Amino acid sequence: MGGRVNLNGARISDCTFGPGNRFSVSNQTLTGTTQLQSGGPQMLFLDPGGAARTVKLWASPKIGEFLWIINTADAAEVITVQDSAGVALSPACTPTQNEMVLLVYTGATLGWRQFVGLGA
């Protein structure tokens, strides 16, 4: 077996996993509707900032692109995830306080698929 097998203590940054997935991190307090951009961070720690908030995904995603959203609210505040046009995902994607969601784009037929409530 060639190559490196053990990377203890290594820091990997700006590497691509699959179609454009960089797996970078962002920590934000939201103040209104947030439009995500293609190529942006894929692990989002989002505090709704005292109210329910909407997060819109980017237009023209590629199959295999993924995104983690962790709702870090300090109270019962929901984040509603929509497509780039502002249409709710089906089924609805609404992580509440202390929940997280993994979203994966599966193509035009099924669109974004999600696991909601992980870690709740």
Backbone as a chain_set.jsonl record, in Angstrom:
{"seq": "MGGRVNLNGARISDCTFGPGNRFSVSNQTLTGTTQLQSGGPQMLFLDPGGAARTVKLWASPKIGEFLWIINTADAAEVITVQDSAGVALSPACTPTQNEMVLLVYTGATLGWRQFVGLGA", "coords": {"N": [[0.858, -1.164, 0.0], [0.739, 2.095, -0.961], [1.565, 5.542, -0.219], [0.415, 7.88, 2.3], [-0.802, 6.787, 5.417], [-1.461, 7.448, 8.034], [-2.45, 10.398, 9.549], [-2.143, 11.884, 11.959], [-2.865, 14.735, 13.871], [-2.756, 16.419, 11.699], [-3.625, 19.252, 9.646], [-6.022, 19.888, 7.356], [-6.778, 21.935, 4.729], [-8.701, 23.892, 2.414], [-9.183, 21.871, 0.535], [-10.702, 19.812, -1.942], [-13.59, 17.841, -1.79], [-15.11, 15.663, -3.653], [-17.591, 17.0, -5.955], [-16.779, 20.046, -5.893], [-16.986, 20.353, -3.13], [-15.764, 21.755, -0.273], [-15.708, 21.761, 2.49], [-15.434, 23.763, 4.531], [-15.788, 26.012, 7.396], [-18.267, 28.077, 8.98], [-19.393, 30.503, 11.308], [-22.183, 32.128, 12.345], [-24.416, 34.809, 13.296], [-27.669, 35.266, 12.473], [-29.529, 37.889, 10.873], [-31.65, 38.249, 9.301], [-33.199, 37.047, 6.269], [-31.022, 34.763, 4.713], [-28.915, 34.35, 1.982], [-27.251, 31.727, 0.597], [-24.085, 31.095, -0.987], [-22.725, 29.444, -3.819], [-19.882, 27.417, -3.404], [-19.26, 28.427, -0.948], [-18.759, 28.226, 2.678], [-19.299, 24.941, 4.045], [-20.054, 23.866, 6.42], [-22.136, 25.139, 8.598], [-22.612, 26.998, 11.425], [-25.282, 28.31, 12.76], [-26.886, 30.924, 14.375], [-30.096, 31.883, 14.918], [-30.599, 34.414, 15.951], [-32.641, 35.383, 17.688], [-35.111, 35.185, 16.419], [-37.297, 33.428, 14.102], [-35.742, 32.311, 11.12], [-34.879, 32.427, 7.597], [-33.051, 30.483, 5.321], [-31.621, 30.493, 2.207], [-30.698, 28.293, -0.376], [-28.046, 27.948, -2.83], [-28.222, 28.709, -6.373], [-28.297, 26.414, -9.146], [-26.97, 23.945, -8.146], [-24.554, 21.242, -7.983], [-24.662, 17.705, -8.521], [-24.103, 15.848, -5.638], [-23.066, 17.903, -4.094], [-22.9, 19.121, -0.778], [-24.102, 20.134, 2.505], [-23.877, 21.167, 5.85], [-26.006, 22.309, 8.371], [-26.143, 23.763, 11.448], [-28.213, 24.528, 14.026], [-27.739, 26.89, 16.322], [-29.263, 28.188, 18.212], [-30.325, 29.96, 21.202], [-32.782, 29.668, 22.188], [-36.182, 28.627, 21.395], [-36.007, 28.747, 18.302], [-36.532, 28.581, 14.889], [-34.967, 27.515, 11.832], [-35.673, 27.891, 8.507], [-35.109, 26.177, 5.592], [-34.742, 26.916, 2.207], [-35.02, 26.618, -1.425], [-33.049, 28.286, -4.0], [-34.877, 29.997, -5.185], [-36.62, 30.607, -3.22], [-38.46, 28.706, -2.525], [-39.931, 26.268, -0.467], [-38.215, 23.33, 0.642], [-38.93, 19.882, -0.166], [-39.411, 17.014, 1.568], [-40.274, 19.551, 4.046], [-37.614, 21.488, 5.422], [-36.579, 22.196, 8.439], [-34.684, 22.87, 10.795], [-34.64, 23.07, 14.313], [-33.916, 24.635, 17.525], [-30.788, 23.505, 18.673], [-30.699, 21.433, 16.825], [-29.462, 19.769, 13.876], [-28.879, 19.691, 10.349], [-28.197, 17.691, 7.528], [-27.705, 18.337, 4.249], [-27.954, 17.178, 0.938], [-27.369, 17.453, -2.49], [-29.148, 15.83, -4.959], [-29.747, 15.836, -7.634], [-31.812, 16.931, -10.459], [-34.321, 15.622, -10.376], [-34.986, 14.703, -7.697], [-33.863, 16.716, -6.204], [-32.715, 18.603, -3.39], [-31.946, 16.554, -0.684], [-32.458, 15.617, 2.724], [-31.289, 15.077, 6.118], [-32.75, 15.662, 9.066], [-32.576, 16.906, 12.405], [-30.543, 15.512, 13.494], [-28.519, 14.659, 16.18], [-30.105, 15.867, 18.072]], "CA": [[0.0, 0.0, 0.0], [1.554, 3.299, -1.025], [0.961, 6.765, 0.292], [0.327, 8.118, 3.733], [-1.923, 6.12, 6.043], [-1.773, 8.08, 9.304], [-2.276, 11.851, 9.519], [-2.427, 12.435, 13.284], [-2.522, 16.133, 14.092], [-2.664, 17.176, 10.446], [-4.697, 20.193, 9.331], [-6.293, 19.895, 5.926], [-7.617, 23.092, 4.389], [-8.88, 24.234, 1.013], [-9.166, 20.673, -0.295], [-12.012, 19.541, -2.514], [-14.135, 16.515, -1.608], [-16.181, 15.511, -4.626], [-17.85, 18.103, -6.883], [-16.77, 21.394, -5.326], [-17.161, 20.361, -1.686], [-14.525, 22.152, 0.393], [-15.87, 21.456, 3.905], [-14.973, 24.832, 5.413], [-16.709, 26.279, 8.499], [-18.688, 29.451, 9.243], [-20.187, 30.686, 12.516], [-22.882, 33.392, 12.108], [-25.707, 35.154, 13.884], [-28.489, 35.76, 11.364], [-30.338, 39.083, 11.148], [-32.736, 38.237, 8.328], [-33.036, 35.971, 5.3], [-29.637, 34.613, 4.283], [-28.729, 33.661, 0.704], [-25.953, 31.06, 0.54], [-23.419, 31.164, -2.28], [-21.998, 28.254, -4.235], [-18.472, 27.5, -3.064], [-19.1, 28.972, 0.398], [-18.549, 27.221, 3.722], [-20.274, 23.862, 4.018], [-20.484, 23.568, 7.782], [-22.621, 26.428, 9.068], [-23.154, 27.121, 12.766], [-26.145, 29.475, 12.586], [-27.748, 31.373, 15.468], [-31.146, 32.686, 14.294], [-30.574, 35.783, 16.453], [-33.834, 35.813, 18.403], [-36.349, 35.037, 15.644], [-37.235, 32.437, 13.031], [-34.998, 32.841, 9.965], [-34.882, 31.651, 6.359], [-31.773, 30.327, 4.63], [-31.839, 30.057, 0.826], [-29.569, 27.608, -0.986], [-27.563, 28.569, -4.063], [-28.776, 28.245, -7.638], [-27.518, 25.495, -9.979], [-26.05, 23.055, -7.437], [-24.09, 20.054, -8.69], [-24.937, 16.454, -7.82], [-23.092, 15.51, -4.649], [-22.755, 19.008, -3.186], [-23.545, 18.907, 0.513], [-24.084, 21.26, 3.431], [-24.349, 20.948, 7.222], [-26.487, 23.496, 9.07], [-26.339, 23.49, 12.866], [-28.965, 25.629, 14.636], [-27.139, 27.142, 17.64], [-30.152, 29.11, 18.93], [-30.399, 29.849, 22.658], [-34.211, 29.538, 22.503], [-36.913, 27.88, 20.371], [-35.991, 29.517, 17.044], [-36.418, 27.655, 13.767], [-34.375, 27.944, 10.568], [-36.344, 27.264, 7.376], [-34.221, 26.121, 4.435], [-35.47, 26.982, 0.937], [-34.152, 26.629, -2.596], [-32.597, 29.639, -4.351], [-36.032, 30.802, -5.586], [-37.458, 30.864, -2.06], [-39.471, 27.655, -2.413], [-39.615, 25.307, 0.586], [-37.812, 22.001, 0.211], [-39.95, 18.873, 0.065], [-40.172, 17.564, 2.677], [-39.777, 20.796, 4.635], [-36.345, 21.398, 6.154], [-36.725, 23.219, 9.474], [-33.997, 22.545, 12.046], [-34.944, 23.93, 15.45], [-32.842, 24.798, 18.504], [-29.91, 22.359, 18.939], [-30.77, 20.413, 15.784], [-28.674, 20.038, 12.686], [-29.372, 19.057, 9.133], [-27.264, 17.414, 6.449], [-28.373, 18.467, 2.951], [-27.174, 16.667, -0.186], [-28.081, 17.65, -3.755], [-29.197, 14.539, -5.642], [-30.098, 16.006, -9.044], [-33.035, 17.678, -10.751], [-35.535, 14.873, -10.061], [-35.28, 14.736, -6.263], [-33.348, 17.96, -5.628], [-32.001, 18.513, -2.119], [-32.437, 15.593, 0.293], [-31.916, 16.017, 4.017], [-31.472, 14.411, 7.4], [-32.977, 16.752, 10.023], [-32.723, 16.511, 13.794], [-29.372, 14.772, 13.942], [-27.877, 15.178, 17.379], [-31.067, 16.533, 18.946]], "C": [[0.902, 1.225, 0.0], [0.839, 4.476, -0.406], [0.882, 6.81, 1.802], [-0.933, 7.485, 4.304], [-2.38, 6.85, 7.291], [-1.467, 9.571, 9.237], [-2.599, 12.47, 10.866], [-1.97, 13.879, 13.382], [-2.441, 16.975, 12.833], [-3.841, 18.132, 10.312], [-4.84, 20.218, 7.818], [-7.185, 21.094, 5.642], [-7.616, 23.302, 2.89], [-8.726, 23.031, 0.08], [-10.588, 20.415, -0.793], [-12.378, 18.081, -2.31], [-15.295, 16.371, -2.587], [-16.378, 16.784, -5.435], [-17.922, 19.465, -6.184], [-16.92, 21.472, -3.829], [-15.836, 20.65, -0.991], [-14.551, 21.926, 1.9], [-15.214, 22.498, 4.816], [-16.104, 25.187, 6.382], [-17.019, 27.764, 8.607], [-19.561, 29.469, 10.487], [-20.838, 32.062, 12.41], [-24.106, 33.553, 13.004], [-26.507, 35.812, 12.772], [-29.306, 36.974, 11.802], [-31.523, 39.19, 10.197], [-32.55, 37.037, 7.423], [-31.598, 35.958, 4.805], [-29.584, 33.807, 3.001], [-27.331, 33.051, 0.69], [-25.403, 31.1, -0.877], [-22.724, 29.842, -2.574], [-20.517, 28.444, -3.911], [-18.202, 28.074, -1.688], [-18.85, 27.864, 1.405], [-19.657, 26.171, 3.693], [-20.655, 23.351, 5.395], [-20.84, 24.901, 8.413], [-23.21, 26.308, 10.471], [-23.958, 28.413, 12.761], [-27.003, 29.717, 13.824], [-28.816, 32.251, 14.826], [-31.272, 34.104, 14.862], [-31.885, 36.266, 17.048], [-35.146, 35.681, 17.652], [-36.19, 33.893, 14.648], [-36.563, 33.074, 11.816], [-35.116, 31.877, 8.787], [-33.482, 31.657, 5.774], [-32.087, 29.784, 3.245], [-30.552, 29.442, 0.277], [-29.2, 28.278, -2.303], [-28.228, 27.945, -5.289], [-27.793, 27.297, -8.325], [-26.52, 24.634, -9.206], [-25.667, 21.86, -8.316], [-24.41, 18.817, -7.851], [-23.768, 16.147, -6.885], [-22.682, 16.664, -3.757], [-23.527, 18.794, -1.895], [-23.318, 20.1, 1.427], [-24.589, 20.791, 4.782], [-24.833, 22.278, 7.76], [-26.774, 23.079, 10.507], [-27.021, 24.711, 13.47], [-28.461, 25.803, 16.072], [-27.969, 28.113, 18.476], [-30.112, 28.875, 20.433], [-31.848, 29.754, 23.136], [-34.871, 28.792, 21.337], [-37.064, 28.705, 19.094], [-35.689, 28.564, 15.9], [-35.694, 28.318, 12.59], [-35.11, 27.18, 9.47], [-35.418, 27.337, 6.177], [-35.068, 26.049, 3.173], [-34.482, 26.868, -0.223], [-33.824, 28.075, -2.963], [-33.74, 30.566, -4.752], [-36.962, 31.105, -4.416], [-38.575, 29.858, -1.877], [-39.018, 26.654, -1.35], [-39.169, 23.988, -0.014], [-38.933, 21.023, 0.52], [-39.264, 17.546, 0.356], [-39.508, 18.814, 3.25], [-38.511, 20.539, 5.447], [-36.319, 22.532, 7.171], [-36.02, 22.822, 10.769], [-34.315, 23.572, 13.135], [-33.742, 23.981, 16.39], [-32.119, 23.469, 18.762], [-30.048, 21.21, 17.953], [-29.809, 20.785, 14.665], [-29.255, 19.259, 11.528], [-28.193, 18.837, 8.197], [-28.075, 17.451, 5.163], [-27.429, 17.968, 1.862], [-27.996, 16.871, -1.447], [-27.974, 16.372, -4.568], [-29.556, 14.635, -7.121], [-31.46, 16.65, -9.21], [-34.312, 16.945, -10.338], [-35.911, 14.987, -8.592], [-34.77, 16.001, -5.578], [-32.532, 17.723, -4.371], [-32.698, 17.493, -1.222], [-31.774, 15.913, 1.614], [-32.18, 15.007, 5.118], [-31.617, 15.546, 8.395], [-33.094, 16.156, 11.426], [-31.555, 15.709, 14.31], [-28.772, 15.426, 15.175], [-28.815, 15.856, 18.359], [-31.331, 15.735, 20.187]], "O": [[1.747, 1.368, 0.884], [-0.352, 4.408, -0.106], [1.253, 5.855, 2.483], [-2.015, 7.633, 3.736], [-3.576, 6.872, 7.582], [-0.349, 9.963, 8.903], [-3.273, 13.498, 10.914], [-0.84, 14.212, 13.026], [-2.083, 18.15, 12.909], [-4.932, 17.852, 10.81], [-3.894, 20.532, 7.096], [-8.24, 21.243, 6.259], [-6.668, 22.944, 2.191], [-8.203, 23.157, -1.028], [-11.559, 20.768, -0.124], [-11.589, 17.187, -2.613], [-16.369, 16.923, -2.346], [-15.442, 17.569, -5.59], [-19.012, 19.971, -5.919], [-16.977, 22.576, -3.288], [-14.889, 19.872, -1.11], [-13.492, 21.903, 2.527], [-14.516, 22.142, 5.765], [-17.234, 24.728, 6.22], [-16.158, 28.608, 8.361], [-20.37, 28.566, 10.7], [-20.132, 33.071, 12.386], [-24.739, 32.578, 13.41], [-26.068, 36.806, 12.192], [-29.721, 37.071, 12.956], [-32.312, 40.13, 10.291], [-31.823, 36.107, 7.769], [-31.022, 37.006, 4.512], [-30.137, 32.71, 2.929], [-26.337, 33.774, 0.762], [-26.159, 31.135, -1.847], [-22.195, 29.198, -1.668], [-19.967, 29.524, -4.127], [-17.044, 28.2, -1.288], [-18.741, 26.696, 1.033], [-20.804, 26.47, 3.36], [-21.511, 22.473, 5.508], [-19.96, 25.702, 8.729], [-24.193, 25.596, 10.678], [-23.38, 29.5, 12.757], [-27.744, 28.839, 14.265], [-28.478, 33.278, 14.238], [-31.996, 34.92, 14.292], [-32.214, 37.446, 16.927], [-36.197, 36.031, 18.189], [-35.075, 33.444, 14.384], [-36.793, 34.246, 11.521], [-35.407, 30.692, 8.949], [-32.811, 32.688, 5.733], [-32.737, 28.747, 3.11], [-29.464, 29.994, 0.441], [-29.966, 29.086, -2.827], [-28.723, 26.818, -5.248], [-26.586, 27.382, -8.098], [-25.343, 24.59, -9.564], [-26.371, 21.519, -9.266], [-24.427, 18.878, -6.622], [-22.604, 16.18, -7.286], [-22.011, 16.442, -2.75], [-24.671, 18.339, -1.915], [-22.47, 20.954, 1.171], [-25.605, 20.102, 4.866], [-24.138, 23.285, 7.622], [-27.552, 22.158, 10.753], [-26.47, 25.811, 13.431], [-28.723, 24.963, 16.932], [-27.433, 28.788, 19.355], [-29.897, 27.754, 20.893], [-32.113, 29.76, 24.339], [-34.189, 28.377, 20.4], [-38.119, 29.287, 18.84], [-34.705, 27.826, 15.941], [-35.799, 29.527, 12.385], [-35.163, 25.951, 9.502], [-34.986, 28.421, 5.783], [-35.988, 25.238, 3.071], [-33.272, 27.001, -0.04], [-34.285, 28.997, -2.29], [-33.602, 31.786, -4.672], [-37.976, 31.781, -4.589], [-39.536, 30.121, -1.154], [-37.858, 26.241, -1.334], [-39.678, 23.569, -1.054], [-39.787, 21.294, 1.364], [-38.596, 17.0, -0.522], [-38.341, 19.097, 2.979], [-38.367, 19.492, 6.079], [-36.07, 23.686, 6.82], [-36.683, 22.473, 11.745], [-34.264, 24.78, 12.904], [-32.681, 23.435, 16.085], [-32.749, 22.447, 19.033], [-29.559, 20.113, 18.222], [-29.401, 21.938, 14.52], [-30.013, 18.305, 11.702], [-27.305, 19.683, 8.085], [-29.026, 16.685, 5.002], [-26.243, 18.297, 1.864], [-29.174, 16.515, -1.489], [-26.878, 15.882, -4.841], [-29.659, 13.61, -7.794], [-32.175, 16.887, -8.236], [-35.296, 17.593, -9.982], [-37.048, 15.335, -8.275], [-35.211, 16.32, -4.474], [-31.757, 16.77, -4.289], [-33.911, 17.566, -1.025], [-30.654, 16.423, 1.64], [-33.122, 14.216, 5.074], [-30.683, 16.331, 8.557], [-33.631, 15.064, 11.616], [-31.572, 15.265, 15.458], [-28.548, 16.636, 15.189], [-28.364, 16.372, 19.381], [-32.12, 16.154, 21.034]]}, "num_chains": 1, "name": "protein.A"}
